[in-house]
Amino acid sequence: FLDHSQLADGAGSSSEMDDVSKVESSVNDKTSVNKFDKFPIHYAFFRTDWNRIDFISIVCFWISFFLSLERRDIGKYQVFRSLMCLRILRLLNITKGSRVILKGLKDSALQAKQVLALLVCFWILLSIIGVESFKASFKRHCVWTNPNDPTDTYSNEFQFCGSYLDAQTLQPMAYFDELHLSTESIKGYTCPVNSKCIMTENPYNNRVSFDNIAQSMQSVFVVMSANTFTDLMYYTMDSDSMVSSLFFIISLFVLTVWMINLFVAVIIHSYKEEDKSRKSHNSWHKKYRDLYAKFTEKPKIFKISRKLDVVFIIIIFISFVYNCTKQRVNGEIPKKYNLCDFVTSIIMLFEIIGRFCLFVYAGNWKVFFYSVFNWVDLISAIFAFVFSLPPVFNSLETTVYGWLSIFGIIRFYRVVRFIKPIRKSWELALKRTRPFAELILFGAMLLYFSGIIMSRLFEGIVPISEMSDDQWIMCNLPNCIVSLFIITTTENWTNVLYVAEKYSPNTFTALCVAIYLISWFAISNTVLLSIFIAIITDNLELPEAEKRITQIKQFV
């Protein structure tokens, strides 16, 4: 137990601190003070989330330490090496924005717990249906036998079946069970002549199937992710029948289209409610933007400058279109394209210098730096000019020069921004940039810290030789970070999951691998992307003052 006076800042919840303040405010008289000193109020150690994480981390550290004395911490009990790194997640509190995001996520989870419970119920229900419908379906494979040598056989791991063609009668025959006894069921894909449908083992070292509730829940979650689930659907269609696709269609609609979207809606709503409480602290950028607009509104010299912007936008557009025709000759970029970049860079450099001189002439050069666009134009003009110099162009490799040309390409935003509808859309979507920056920073920190935690689990599981077939095997920290990012994008994310499970030394490690990666998918793809949507939709909403003006205009 902890005394309330010993609680660190941010260690307890807001309700705990409110209780403490109430106690302190009620002990003004001498009798109450003496009574408070004599009977101090204690708070349970496990009342706060971070204390629970610290406890799990420390306990797992000592378990891993004692296992390491007998060299048993690597392999079967490798998960403890991973869990002892959980304390690193405390660094997510390093910024004010990340603390607000964590608080918003916690409040969202509390409000979405009923929806989450309903989602889990449907998940388990469909998993049970999957076990009942497709148990042992992934064990049936077409096994070819050489007619001239019966000992020469080949098992097609990913060709699932339910029957085979008899070599004599060419009639479909029932598949063989694990004891090589013929069954009475003829269904699914029919193996060709000289091949038989025989039950062997499930793919990926017997890790992917519907044979039990755990593996079925994993397969149903793949359906819930709406990516690569068609592979499982085609497998069941081959092993059973076309009707099997109904299970996946119903699961997709119930879990993904209905339950996941309902869960995301609750998270977005609750996060937006939490975010409204801190809008007043995000006005620093708007302050400088308003000062810049006020300073450049009245002087005629700025009005003339805005009219001349069309000339520079045309130059940028012509340069961009010309560079789109760029082709390498003998592996090198022709110098005429460098000459175009060099001339354009000189013009844009003089343009940004002239723009700065206008602010000096107007009497306050500091206002020039109040605009984000001035910063972008200044940096792009300087770097594009330096890298387009002929001596620099001749000294750089073609590939390096191609990457550095990004500073010249960035200028094209002025052409896009010149179109009024697009400019208005940008201003709405990026009206509040600080929440975007904070969420990107939070996501990057979470990705890095999670990579550290998971790299301790996946270390040594997948052999390095597997990289010839699949590059992202989570064999080290950089590889683990990229693999987690791939899972966030959902693009073939099950490749990482299946390969890690395939080479897991035992069922317990395979279960831990599945829990880790599925949890990361749910947090990164479902929760964090939902917050991005919440910020964008909140930016698109009109303030109350603008709503009134719009209503008056429509009424008039």
C-alpha positions as CSV (number, residue, x, y, z in Angstrom):
1,F,0.0,0.0,0.0
2,L,1.0,3.6,-0.7
3,D,0.3,6.7,1.3
4,H,-1.4,9.4,-0.7
5,S,1.4,11.9,-0.1
6,Q,3.9,9.5,-1.7
7,L,2.1,9.1,-5.0
8,A,4.1,10.4,-7.9
9,D,2.7,12.9,-10.3
10,G,0.6,11.2,-12.9
11,A,0.8,7.9,-11.1
12,G,-2.9,7.8,-10.0
13,S,-6.1,8.4,-11.7
14,S,-8.0,11.7,-11.7
15,S,-10.6,10.3,-9.3
16,E,-7.8,9.3,-6.8
17,M,-6.3,12.8,-6.9
18,D,-9.8,14.3,-6.4
19,D,-10.3,12.2,-3.3
20,V,-7.0,13.4,-2.0
21,S,-7.8,17.0,-2.6
22,K,-11.2,16.5,-0.8
23,V,-9.4,15.1,2.2
24,E,-6.9,17.9,2.3
25,S,-9.6,20.5,2.0
26,S,-11.6,19.0,4.9
27,V,-8.8,19.1,7.4
28,N,-8.5,22.8,8.0
29,D,-9.3,22.7,11.7
30,K,-6.8,21.4,14.3
31,T,-8.8,18.3,15.3
32,S,-9.1,17.1,11.7
33,V,-5.3,17.6,11.1
34,N,-4.4,15.6,14.1
35,K,-6.8,12.8,13.1
36,F,-5.4,12.8,9.5
37,D,-1.9,12.5,10.8
38,K,-2.8,9.7,13.1
39,F,-4.8,7.7,10.6
40,P,-3.2,8.3,7.1
41,I,-5.2,7.2,4.0
42,H,-3.7,4.4,2.0
43,Y,-4.2,3.4,-1.6
44,A,-3.8,0.0,-3.1
45,F,-0.7,-0.6,-5.3
46,F,-2.6,-2.3,-8.0
47,R,-5.1,0.5,-8.3
48,T,-3.2,2.2,-11.1
49,D,-2.5,0.6,-14.5
50,W,1.2,1.5,-14.6
51,N,1.8,-0.2,-11.2
52,R,0.2,-3.4,-12.6
53,I,2.5,-3.2,-15.6
54,D,5.5,-2.7,-13.4
55,F,4.5,-5.6,-11.2
56,I,4.2,-7.9,-14.3
57,S,7.5,-6.7,-15.7
58,I,9.4,-7.3,-12.5
59,V,7.9,-10.7,-11.8
60,C,8.7,-11.8,-15.4
61,F,12.2,-10.5,-15.0
62,W,12.9,-12.7,-12.0
63,I,11.3,-15.7,-13.7
64,S,13.5,-15.2,-16.7
65,F,16.5,-14.7,-14.5
66,F,16.1,-18.0,-12.7
67,L,15.3,-19.8,-16.0
68,S,18.5,-18.4,-17.5
69,L,20.5,-20.1,-14.8
70,E,19.6,-23.4,-16.5
71,R,19.6,-21.8,-20.0
72,R,15.9,-22.4,-20.3
73,D,14.9,-18.8,-20.9
74,I,15.5,-19.2,-24.7
75,G,13.0,-21.3,-26.5
76,K,10.1,-22.7,-24.6
77,Y,9.8,-19.9,-22.0
78,Q,11.0,-17.0,-24.2
79,V,7.8,-15.0,-23.5
80,F,9.1,-14.0,-20.0
81,R,12.1,-12.2,-21.7
82,S,9.5,-10.2,-23.6
83,L,7.2,-9.4,-20.8
84,M,10.0,-8.1,-18.6
85,C,10.4,-5.2,-21.1
86,L,6.8,-3.9,-20.6
87,R,8.1,-1.1,-18.3
88,I,9.5,0.6,-21.4
89,L,5.9,1.5,-22.3
90,R,6.0,4.1,-19.5
91,L,8.0,6.3,-21.9
92,L,4.7,6.9,-23.7
93,N,4.0,9.5,-21.0
94,I,7.1,11.5,-22.2
95,T,5.0,14.2,-23.9
96,K,1.8,16.0,-22.9
97,G,0.1,15.0,-26.2
98,S,0.9,11.3,-25.6
99,R,-0.5,11.5,-22.1
100,V,-3.8,13.0,-23.5
101,I,-4.0,10.3,-26.1
102,L,-3.5,7.6,-23.5
103,K,-6.2,9.1,-21.3
104,G,-8.5,9.4,-24.3
105,L,-7.8,5.7,-25.2
106,K,-8.5,4.7,-21.7
107,D,-11.8,6.6,-21.5
108,S,-12.8,5.2,-25.0
109,A,-12.1,1.7,-23.8
110,L,-14.3,2.2,-20.8
111,Q,-17.2,3.4,-23.0
112,A,-16.7,0.7,-25.6
113,K,-16.4,-2.2,-23.3
114,Q,-20.0,-3.3,-23.9
115,V,-19.5,-3.2,-27.7
116,L,-16.2,-5.0,-27.2
117,A,-17.9,-7.7,-25.1
118,L,-20.5,-8.2,-27.8
119,L,-17.8,-8.4,-30.4
120,V,-15.9,-11.1,-28.4
121,C,-19.1,-13.1,-28.0
122,F,-19.7,-13.1,-31.8
123,W,-16.0,-13.9,-32.3
124,I,-16.2,-17.0,-30.0
125,L,-19.6,-18.1,-31.4
126,L,-18.3,-18.0,-35.0
127,S,-15.1,-19.8,-33.9
128,I,-17.2,-22.6,-32.4
129,I,-19.2,-22.9,-35.7
130,G,-15.8,-23.0,-37.5
131,V,-14.7,-25.9,-35.4
132,E,-17.9,-27.8,-35.9
133,S,-17.9,-27.2,-39.7
134,F,-14.2,-27.4,-40.7
135,K,-12.5,-29.6,-38.2
136,A,-9.7,-31.6,-39.9
137,S,-10.6,-29.9,-43.2
138,F,-7.1,-28.5,-43.7
139,K,-5.5,-31.9,-43.1
140,R,-6.7,-33.4,-46.4
141,H,-4.1,-33.0,-49.1
142,C,-3.6,-34.5,-52.6
143,V,-0.7,-37.0,-52.4
144,W,0.7,-38.0,-55.7
145,T,2.2,-41.5,-56.0
146,N,4.5,-42.5,-58.8
147,P,2.8,-45.4,-60.7
148,N,6.2,-47.0,-61.5
149,D,7.5,-46.6,-57.9
150,P,5.0,-46.7,-55.1
151,T,7.6,-45.4,-52.6
152,D,8.0,-42.2,-54.6
153,T,5.3,-39.8,-53.3
154,Y,4.7,-36.1,-53.2
155,S,2.2,-34.2,-50.9
156,N,0.9,-30.9,-52.2
157,E,0.6,-28.9,-48.9
158,F,-1.8,-26.3,-50.2
159,Q,-4.0,-28.4,-52.5
160,F,-6.8,-29.4,-50.2
161,C,-9.3,-32.0,-51.3
162,G,-12.3,-34.1,-50.3
163,S,-12.1,-36.9,-52.9
164,Y,-9.9,-38.4,-55.6
165,L,-10.3,-40.1,-59.0
166,D,-9.8,-43.8,-59.1
167,A,-7.1,-44.8,-61.7
168,Q,-9.2,-47.7,-63.0
169,T,-12.8,-46.5,-63.0
170,L,-12.1,-42.7,-63.2
171,Q,-14.9,-42.3,-60.6
172,P,-14.7,-40.0,-57.6
173,M,-13.7,-41.9,-54.4
174,A,-13.8,-40.9,-50.8
175,Y,-10.7,-39.5,-49.0
176,F,-8.6,-41.5,-46.6
177,D,-8.4,-40.7,-42.9
178,E,-5.3,-40.5,-40.8
179,L,-5.3,-44.4,-40.4
180,H,-5.4,-44.7,-44.3
181,L,-8.9,-46.1,-44.1
182,S,-11.4,-45.1,-46.7
183,T,-14.3,-42.9,-45.6
184,E,-17.7,-42.6,-47.1
185,S,-17.7,-38.8,-47.7
186,I,-17.1,-37.6,-51.3
187,K,-16.9,-33.8,-51.4
188,G,-14.8,-30.8,-52.4
189,Y,-11.9,-30.8,-54.8
190,T,-11.2,-34.2,-56.6
191,C,-7.5,-35.1,-56.8
192,P,-6.4,-36.2,-60.3
193,V,-5.4,-39.7,-61.4
194,N,-2.5,-41.2,-59.6
195,S,-3.2,-38.9,-56.6
196,K,-5.2,-39.7,-53.5
197,C,-6.8,-37.4,-51.0
198,I,-5.2,-38.4,-47.7
199,M,-5.3,-36.8,-44.2
200,T,-1.8,-35.7,-43.1
201,E,-1.3,-32.5,-41.1
202,N,-2.4,-28.9,-41.1
203,P,-0.3,-26.3,-43.0
204,Y,2.4,-24.3,-41.3
205,N,3.5,-27.0,-39.0
206,N,0.0,-27.8,-37.9
207,R,-0.7,-24.2,-36.7
208,V,-3.4,-23.0,-39.1
209,S,-6.7,-24.8,-38.9
210,F,-10.2,-25.0,-37.4
211,D,-9.4,-28.1,-35.3
212,N,-9.7,-26.4,-31.9
213,I,-11.2,-23.2,-30.4
214,A,-7.8,-21.4,-30.2
215,Q,-6.8,-22.0,-33.9
216,S,-10.4,-21.3,-35.0
217,M,-10.4,-18.0,-33.2
218,Q,-7.2,-17.1,-35.0
219,S,-8.7,-18.0,-38.4
220,V,-11.8,-16.0,-37.6
221,F,-9.8,-13.0,-36.6
222,V,-8.1,-13.2,-40.0
223,V,-11.6,-13.0,-41.5
224,M,-12.2,-10.0,-39.2
225,S,-9.1,-8.3,-40.5
226,A,-10.6,-8.4,-44.1
227,N,-7.2,-9.2,-45.5
228,T,-5.9,-12.6,-46.8
229,F,-9.0,-14.3,-45.5
230,T,-9.9,-15.4,-49.0
231,D,-7.0,-17.9,-48.8
232,L,-8.8,-19.7,-46.0
233,M,-12.1,-19.5,-47.8
234,Y,-10.6,-21.1,-50.9
235,Y,-9.0,-23.8,-48.8
236,T,-12.4,-24.7,-47.2
237,M,-14.1,-24.6,-50.6
238,D,-11.5,-27.1,-51.9
239,S,-11.7,-29.4,-48.8
240,D,-15.5,-29.3,-48.4
241,S,-17.8,-27.4,-50.9
242,M,-18.7,-24.1,-52.3
243,V,-21.3,-23.7,-49.5
244,S,-18.3,-23.2,-47.1
245,S,-17.9,-19.6,-48.5
246,L,-21.1,-18.6,-46.7
247,F,-19.4,-19.0,-43.4
248,F,-16.8,-16.4,-44.4
249,I,-19.3,-14.1,-46.0
250,I,-21.5,-14.1,-42.9
251,S,-18.4,-13.7,-40.6
252,L,-17.2,-10.8,-42.6
253,F,-20.5,-8.9,-42.5
254,V,-21.1,-9.6,-38.8
255,L,-17.6,-9.0,-37.4
256,T,-16.1,-6.5,-39.9
257,V,-19.0,-4.6,-41.5
258,W,-21.1,-4.4,-38.3
259,M,-19.2,-5.0,-35.1
260,I,-15.8,-3.5,-36.0
261,N,-17.4,-0.4,-37.4
262,L,-19.6,-0.1,-34.4
263,F,-16.5,-0.4,-32.1
264,V,-14.7,2.2,-34.2
265,A,-17.6,4.6,-34.0
266,V,-17.7,4.4,-30.2
267,I,-13.9,5.1,-30.1
268,I,-14.2,8.0,-32.4
269,H,-17.1,9.5,-30.5
270,S,-15.5,9.1,-27.1
271,Y,-12.1,10.4,-28.3
272,K,-13.7,13.5,-29.8
273,E,-15.4,14.2,-26.5
274,E,-12.1,13.9,-24.7
275,D,-10.3,16.0,-27.3
276,K,-12.8,18.9,-26.9
277,S,-11.5,19.5,-23.4
278,R,-8.0,20.5,-24.7
279,K,-8.9,22.6,-27.8
280,S,-8.2,25.8,-25.9
281,H,-4.5,24.7,-25.5
282,N,-3.9,24.2,-29.2
283,S,-4.4,27.8,-30.4
284,W,-0.7,28.8,-30.7
285,H,-0.5,27.9,-34.4
286,K,-3.8,29.8,-35.1
287,K,-2.4,32.8,-33.2
288,Y,0.6,33.1,-35.5
289,R,-1.5,32.3,-38.6
290,D,-3.9,35.2,-37.7
291,L,-1.0,37.6,-37.1
292,Y,0.4,36.7,-40.5
293,A,-2.9,37.1,-42.3
294,K,-3.5,40.5,-40.6
295,F,0.0,41.8,-41.4
296,T,-0.2,40.9,-45.1
297,E,-3.8,41.9,-45.7
298,K,-3.7,45.7,-46.2
299,P,-0.3,46.7,-47.7
300,K,-0.6,47.0,-51.5
301,I,2.8,45.5,-52.0
302,F,1.6,42.1,-50.7
303,K,-1.5,42.3,-53.0
304,I,0.8,42.8,-56.0
305,S,3.0,39.9,-54.8
306,R,0.0,37.6,-54.6
307,K,-1.0,38.4,-58.2
308,L,2.6,37.6,-59.3
309,D,2.4,34.2,-57.7
310,V,0.7,33.0,-60.9
311,V,3.9,33.5,-62.8
312,F,5.9,31.3,-60.4
313,I,3.2,28.7,-60.3
314,I,3.3,28.4,-64.1
315,I,7.1,28.0,-64.0
316,I,6.8,25.3,-61.3
317,F,4.2,23.5,-63.4
318,I,6.2,23.6,-66.6
319,S,9.3,22.4,-64.8
320,F,7.4,19.5,-63.2
321,V,5.8,18.4,-66.5
322,Y,9.2,18.5,-68.2
323,N,10.8,16.4,-65.5
324,C,8.0,13.8,-65.9
325,T,9.5,13.0,-69.3
326,K,12.8,12.2,-67.7
327,Q,14.5,9.1,-69.0
328,R,17.9,7.6,-68.3
329,V,20.3,7.2,-71.1
330,N,22.9,4.5,-70.5
331,G,22.0,4.5,-66.8
332,E,22.5,8.3,-66.4
333,I,20.2,11.3,-66.3
334,P,20.7,13.7,-69.3
335,K,22.2,17.1,-68.3
336,K,19.3,18.9,-70.0
337,Y,17.1,17.9,-67.1
338,N,19.6,19.1,-64.6
339,L,19.7,22.4,-66.5
340,C,16.0,22.7,-66.2
341,D,16.2,22.0,-62.4
342,F,19.0,24.5,-62.0
343,V,17.2,27.3,-63.8
344,T,14.0,26.7,-61.9
345,S,15.8,26.6,-58.6
346,I,17.5,29.9,-59.3
347,I,14.2,31.5,-60.1
348,M,12.5,30.1,-57.0
349,L,15.5,31.1,-54.8
350,F,15.2,34.7,-56.0
351,E,11.5,34.6,-55.5
352,I,11.7,33.5,-51.8
353,I,14.5,36.1,-51.2
354,G,12.2,38.8,-52.8
355,R,9.3,37.6,-50.6
356,F,11.4,38.0,-47.5
357,C,12.5,41.5,-48.6
358,L,8.8,42.5,-48.8
359,F,8.4,41.8,-45.1
360,V,11.6,43.7,-44.3
361,Y,10.2,46.7,-46.3
362,A,6.9,46.4,-44.5
363,G,8.6,46.8,-41.2
364,N,8.6,43.4,-39.5
365,W,10.7,40.6,-41.0
366,K,9.8,38.2,-38.2
367,V,6.3,37.8,-39.5
368,F,7.8,36.1,-42.6
369,F,8.5,33.0,-40.4
370,Y,5.0,32.9,-39.0
371,S,3.9,31.0,-42.2
372,V,4.5,27.3,-42.6
373,F,4.4,27.8,-46.4
374,N,7.2,30.3,-46.2
375,W,9.3,27.8,-44.3
376,V,8.6,25.0,-46.8
377,D,9.4,27.3,-49.8
378,L,12.6,28.6,-48.1
379,I,14.0,25.1,-47.3
380,S,13.0,23.6,-50.7
381,A,14.5,26.6,-52.6
382,I,17.9,26.3,-50.7
383,F,18.3,22.6,-51.0
384,A,17.0,22.3,-54.6
385,F,19.4,25.0,-55.6
386,V,22.4,23.3,-53.9
387,F,21.7,19.9,-55.3
388,S,21.0,21.1,-58.8
389,L,24.3,22.9,-59.1
390,P,26.2,21.3,-62.1
391,P,29.3,20.3,-60.0
392,V,27.0,18.7,-57.4
393,F,25.0,16.9,-60.1
394,N,28.2,15.6,-61.7
395,S,29.6,14.3,-58.4
396,L,26.4,12.5,-57.3
397,E,25.2,9.0,-58.4
398,T,22.1,8.9,-60.5
399,T,20.1,7.1,-57.7
400,V,21.2,9.6,-55.1
401,Y,20.3,12.6,-57.3
402,G,16.9,11.1,-57.9
403,W,16.2,10.9,-54.2
404,L,17.4,14.5,-53.6
405,S,15.2,15.8,-56.3
406,I,12.3,15.5,-53.8
407,F,13.1,19.1,-52.7
408,G,12.2,20.3,-56.2
409,I,9.1,18.1,-56.4
410,I,7.8,19.5,-53.1
411,R,7.3,22.9,-54.8
412,F,4.4,21.4,-56.8
413,Y,2.2,21.8,-53.7
414,R,1.8,25.5,-54.8
415,V,0.2,24.4,-58.0
416,V,-2.2,22.1,-56.1
417,R,-2.9,24.8,-53.6
418,F,-3.6,27.3,-56.3
419,I,-6.8,25.4,-57.1
420,K,-9.4,27.0,-54.8
421,P,-11.6,23.9,-54.0
422,I,-8.5,21.8,-53.1
423,R,-7.1,24.7,-51.1
424,K,-10.3,24.9,-49.1
425,S,-10.2,21.2,-48.5
426,W,-6.6,21.3,-47.2
427,E,-7.4,24.2,-44.9
428,L,-10.3,22.2,-43.4
429,A,-8.4,18.9,-43.1
430,L,-5.3,20.5,-41.7
431,K,-7.0,23.1,-39.6
432,R,-5.5,21.6,-36.4
433,T,-2.1,20.2,-37.2
434,R,-0.9,19.7,-33.6
435,P,-3.1,16.6,-32.9
436,F,-1.8,15.0,-36.1
437,A,1.8,15.6,-35.1
438,E,1.1,14.3,-31.5
439,L,-0.6,11.2,-32.8
440,I,2.1,10.5,-35.4
441,L,4.7,10.8,-32.6
442,F,2.7,8.6,-30.3
443,G,2.3,6.0,-33.1
444,A,6.1,6.1,-33.8
445,M,7.0,5.6,-30.1
446,L,4.4,2.8,-29.7
447,L,5.8,1.1,-32.8
448,Y,9.4,1.4,-31.6
449,F,8.7,0.2,-28.0
450,S,6.5,-2.6,-29.2
451,G,9.3,-3.6,-31.6
452,I,11.7,-3.9,-28.6
453,I,9.2,-6.0,-26.6
454,M,8.4,-8.3,-29.5
455,S,12.0,-8.7,-30.7
456,R,12.7,-10.3,-27.3
457,L,10.0,-12.9,-28.0
458,F,10.8,-13.6,-31.7
459,E,14.6,-13.7,-31.3
460,G,15.8,-16.9,-32.8
461,I,12.4,-18.4,-33.6
462,V,12.5,-18.1,-37.4
463,P,15.9,-19.2,-38.9
464,I,17.8,-16.7,-41.0
465,S,17.7,-19.1,-43.9
466,E,13.9,-18.4,-44.1
467,M,14.7,-14.9,-45.4
468,S,15.3,-16.3,-48.8
469,D,11.5,-16.9,-49.0
470,D,10.2,-14.2,-46.7
471,Q,12.2,-11.2,-45.8
472,W,10.2,-10.0,-42.8
473,I,10.8,-12.7,-40.1
474,M,11.2,-10.5,-37.0
475,C,14.8,-11.8,-36.5
476,N,16.1,-8.5,-35.1
477,L,14.8,-5.1,-33.9
478,P,14.8,-3.3,-37.3
479,N,13.2,-6.3,-39.0
480,C,10.7,-6.5,-36.2
481,I,9.7,-2.8,-36.5
482,V,9.2,-3.1,-40.3
483,S,7.2,-6.3,-39.8
484,L,4.9,-4.6,-37.2
485,F,4.4,-1.7,-39.7
486,I,3.4,-4.2,-42.4
487,I,0.9,-5.7,-39.9
488,T,-0.5,-2.2,-39.3
489,T,-1.1,-1.7,-43.1
490,T,-2.8,-5.2,-43.2
491,E,-1.0,-6.0,-46.4
492,N,-0.4,-9.8,-46.3
493,W,0.0,-9.4,-42.6
494,T,-0.7,-13.1,-42.0
495,N,2.6,-14.0,-43.8
496,V,4.4,-12.7,-40.7
497,L,2.0,-14.5,-38.4
498,Y,2.1,-17.9,-40.1
499,V,5.9,-18.0,-40.6
500,A,6.5,-17.2,-36.9
501,E,4.0,-19.8,-35.8
502,K,5.4,-22.4,-38.2
503,Y,8.9,-22.2,-36.6
504,S,7.7,-21.9,-33.0
505,P,9.3,-24.6,-30.9
506,N,6.1,-25.5,-29.0
507,T,2.4,-24.8,-28.9
508,F,2.8,-22.3,-26.0
509,T,5.2,-20.1,-27.9
510,A,3.0,-20.3,-31.0
511,L,0.0,-19.2,-28.8
512,C,2.1,-16.2,-27.5
513,V,3.1,-15.3,-31.0
514,A,-0.5,-15.2,-32.1
515,I,-1.6,-13.2,-29.1
516,Y,1.1,-10.6,-29.6
517,L,0.6,-10.1,-33.3
518,I,-3.2,-10.1,-33.1
519,S,-3.1,-7.6,-30.2
520,W,-0.8,-5.4,-32.2
521,F,-3.1,-5.5,-35.2
522,A,-6.1,-4.6,-33.1
523,I,-4.3,-1.7,-31.4
524,S,-2.5,-0.2,-34.4
525,N,-4.9,-0.8,-37.2
526,T,-8.3,-0.5,-35.4
527,V,-7.7,1.9,-32.6
528,L,-4.9,4.3,-33.8
529,L,-6.4,4.7,-37.3
530,S,-9.7,5.4,-35.7
531,I,-8.2,8.3,-33.8
532,F,-6.8,9.7,-37.1
533,I,-10.4,9.5,-38.5
534,A,-11.7,11.3,-35.4
535,I,-9.2,14.2,-35.9
536,I,-10.0,14.5,-39.6
537,T,-13.8,14.5,-39.0
538,D,-13.4,17.0,-36.2
539,N,-11.4,19.3,-38.4
540,L,-14.1,19.2,-41.1
541,E,-16.8,20.4,-38.6
542,L,-17.6,24.1,-38.8
543,P,-17.3,26.2,-35.6
544,E,-20.5,27.4,-34.1
545,A,-19.8,31.0,-35.2
546,E,-19.4,29.9,-38.8
547,K,-22.5,27.8,-38.6
548,R,-24.6,30.8,-37.6
549,I,-23.2,32.9,-40.4
550,T,-23.9,30.1,-42.9
551,Q,-27.4,29.7,-41.6
552,I,-28.1,33.5,-41.9
553,K,-26.8,33.6,-45.4
554,Q,-29.0,30.6,-46.5
555,F,-32.0,32.2,-44.7
556,V,-31.4,35.6,-46.4
